[in-house]
């Protein structure tokens, strides 16, 4: 009798473990926001993360400055704009300036100006926790910034190079800037 009761307890325990593994905790969906049409510049800051350089640990935060350009990527699959009755508008290409602010490992000592990491042209998207990218020209807190690098020049068209730059940490905050009219 003892044998059968202990065997039943093992079966119940195994069923509980399998039930927990069958439903992993879901991460909340990201709240994407479209970069406004009249936005001329956007600044995005990543969360702080630890970087190791020359056997020293630094607390690092990246800033991405996105400046609107007249260049666009066009797709033959585009049927219309975001609003009903609009013509296709293409995907906006931004001039990206990547800055890095590094301080001590305890998070103190950030300089007023970041160190320039790179400058390039690209289209903007955000990757969620599951790795699926958002539509282009959308941003959100908590996602990884994905910038698909582009070549521009000559006409108002751009061409993606196939190279993708990803932020080292999730987006902490962002700000849109508008030009005075």
N, C-alpha and C positions, 0 to 999 in steps of 0.2 A: 504494500500500500504506500509506503514511504517513497519507493521508487517511482510510482506513477504520479504522485503529487509533486515531486521535485521535477519530473519531466514536464508536467503541465506548467509549472512556474517558469521553466526555461523557455517553453514555447511562447508564453505570454510576453516575457522579456524580449525575445527576438522579434515578435510582432511589433512591439512598441518602438524598438530601435529602427526597424525597417520603415515604419510609418513616419518617423521623424526625418529620415533620409529622403523619403519620397517627396517631401514638400520643403525645399530649402527656403530660408527666409527671403522674401521679395524685397528688393530695394525700391524705394518710392520713385515714380517716374520723374524725370527732370522737367522743369517748367521752362520750356524754350520761349525766347522772345526774339522777334524779328528785329534786325537792325533797321531802324526807321529810314525811309526813303530820303528824308532831308538831313540825315546825319552826315556830317562832313569828316568827323574824326571820332574814334572810339578808343578807350583805354581799358585794357583787361589786366588784372593782377591775379597771379596764381597764389595758392596757399604756400606757406613756408615749408621748405624741406631741407634736409641735411645733405650737403655735398662735401665730398672728400677730395681735397687738392693738396698735393705735396705733403702727405701724412698729417694734414690738419683738417679738422671738421669745421665747416662753415654753415651757418643758417642762411639759406638762400631764398629769395623771392624774385620771380620774373615778372616783368611788365611788358605787355605787347601794345604798341601804339599802331592803330589801323587808320590809315588816311585814304579817303575815297579817291579813286582815279577815274578818268573817263573810259578806261578799258573794260571790256566785258567778254565773257565766253558765251558763245551762242551754241545752241543745240538744235538739231533738226527735229528732235522729239518734243520740244517745247510747243505747247498748243496755245498758251495764253498767259497773261500775267496773273497776279494774285486776285485781282478784282474782275468781276464779270464784264465781258466786252472789251477787255484790254488786249493790246498786242503783246507778243512776247517781249520781255524786257532784257533777257540775258542774265547771266550771273555776274555780279559786280566783282571786280578785281581790286584788291586793296594793296597799298604800299605798306609793308609791315616793318616796323622797327622793334627789334627784340633787345630789351635791356635787362641786366641782371644786377640785383642788389644783394651784396653779401656782407654779413656781419659775423660776430662771434658765434660760437656753437650754442650759446645760451640765448641767442636771438637779439642781442643788443649790438649797438654800434653800426647800424645801417647808415651808409653815406647818403647825402642829399641827392646825388646824381648817380644813376646806375651806370654800369659798365656796358658799353655797346657789344652785343654778341653777334648780331647779323642784321642785314637789311635785304629785303627781297619783296617780290610781288606774289600775291596768292589769293585764293578764294578761301572763305571761312566756313567751318562746320565745327560741331561739337560732338564728341563721342561719349555715349553714356557708359554706365557700369558694365552693361552687357556687350559693349564694343560696337554697337550699331551707330553710324553717324546720323546726325540730324540733317534736315534739309539745309542747303547752303544759305548763308547770310542770317543765321540764327545763333544766339548765344544763350548761355545759362550758367548759373552757379552750380558747382559740383561736377561738371563735365570736363573732359580733357579737350583742349583746343587742338583742332586739326587744321593745318593750313596746307593746301595743295599748291605747291609753287608753280608759278606761271612765267612765261616769256612774253614780253610786250614790246611794242614799238612799231613805228610806221603808221599803221591804221589804228582804229579804235578797238581792234580785236586782240585777244590774247589767246595763248595756247598753253595748256597744262603740260608740265614736264614729266609728270609721273612721280616726282619726288614729294613726299609728305613730311612736314615738320609737325611734331606733336609736343605739346607742353609737358614738362617733367612732373607737374603736379596739377591737380584740378583747379578750375577757375574759382577764385575766392570772391571777386567782385568785378564790376565793370561800370563804365560811365560813357554816355553818349554826349558828343559836343555838336552844336549846331552853329552855322554861320549866321551873322547878323544880316538882316534883310533891310 
